Amino acid sequence: MKKRIKISLFQRFLMKFAPKEFLRQAARKEGLDSKKVDSAMNLFKDAKRIDIQPLPSRSGRGFIITIDSKLSLFFYQNKDAFYFDGIEMGKYKKGDVSVFDKLDL
């Protein structure tokens, strides 16, 4: 049975009229520095295109997030989680946004 979460009227107000502030408060409540929420919003807010591409298995299991075909963020698997490994910049070819649809799980 799923746990029901109660949302106050103030939180509902924030969700509708100030979603960024709602996310900041939710992050703090979960013990996450709200600066991380701000950084993620700043990174993706003006993006016109976001591609996700798998890394070749010879490089280790991972994926690349490419923003606007110019900025790539690399993530590699370490046991049961992925870690951020670095950034590359340059013009990239179009990615396959349906890459995870092809995985056999």
ABEGO torsion letter per residue (X at the ends): XBBBBBBBAAAAAAAAABAAAAAAAAAAAAGBBAAAAAAAAAAAAABABBBBBBBBAAAEBEBBBBBGGABBBBBBBBEABBBBAEBBBEBBBBBBAAAAAABBX
